[in-house]
Amino acid sequence: MAGLRINTSLCIGCGLCVSACPQGVLVLEDGVAVEQDGCIFCGICVQTCPVQAISIEKEEVVDENIQYSGIWVMTQLRGDGSLLPVSLELLGQGLRLAQERGCELSILLAGAVDLQVQSEQLIQAGADKVYVCQDASFAIGLEEPYYTWLADMARTHKPEVILVGATDWGRSIAPRVAARLRTGLTADCTVLSIDPETELLLQTRPAFGGNLMATIISPNHRPQMATVRPGIFPLPEPIAKPKGEIIRCEPLAKIVPLLELLQCETAQSGRTLADAEILLIAGRGIGNQKNLKLMQTLAEALGADWGVSRPLVDAGWAEYQHQVGQTGSTVAPRVLLSFGVSGAIQHLAGIGRSECIVAINTDATAPIFSVAQIGIVGDCVEIIKEWLKQIEGDSTV
């Protein structure tokens, strides 16, 4: 049986594991460490023990007698009932993964109104099956009906993979589904692929604050679950002769909400960096806040939006809403002007879908030049000033 194992013959009773345990479930009894209820198997005690007396045994939980098959995508709708773009982006990736695995791509769609138009749109994008659930419980604006239905459907149909968009909504329902199915979940993936040898889903995401990319697998649990940031993948092309099937279904269990919605107010929709057609981005090479204001002036003169790389947000020069990159906003403008951005891997992941990138940096070897269509080696501040002169006709800038 899986669990924490303490070899009492090796334990020297030093107490290091007791003080290191974040849950406080280890105690010393008769000079040896003893586990109490509440262990979360974080492994800190294993790393702390100087004599390797502690280990964690993990249970192999994939039942070979149960056939898990199929790639699933859980869709999300806007307030007006239209499909959120990330749902279609995931459909495109799900179709690719399904082709690699030789299985079906199924889309799950739930709402309180008729969803025939959305279902047909998903079929035209390449879905083999669209499971549609229309029920009044989805009208109250709470997430509970969605994750309850998705978990029930997964228990019944046994999909191999479930993908969810990493929106606020998706980040709320996906962990609840994973907990109910007792499986793992990899958040904010940027790359999805199938290992040709193990046939496992390779889930790649930024780690350690975005300083490196980690590829995660779930070898012992099904389904394999992942959330994916919006804007990472392209939208799929429509299928010329779609052959998908729309399957109507009802909630498998009566949903009794834990919360009662008393009042709902629609938030004012504001413009985000993801909507930008022309975007100016400043990095550490901008030098100081005074120069950042110069870039903001240039953005205003060009009728463009502006953003910054993560270090400038960390330094307090700009609010998080202006952060561009894998840990901020993923953008895809027609034109992106990059001023003094070196191009860390997580930043490049957030701008990769831009149509044209113009990069300006004093370092000719900066990674940003590897993705730029136009590269300028030079002082970005001086170039900003020169552009402002030409735009405003003001030689005093």
Summary of the structure (lengths in Angstrom):
residues: 397
radius of gyration: 25.3
end to end distance: 72.3
largest distance: 83.8
contacts: 1238
relative contact order: 0.09
helix: 30%
strand: 25%
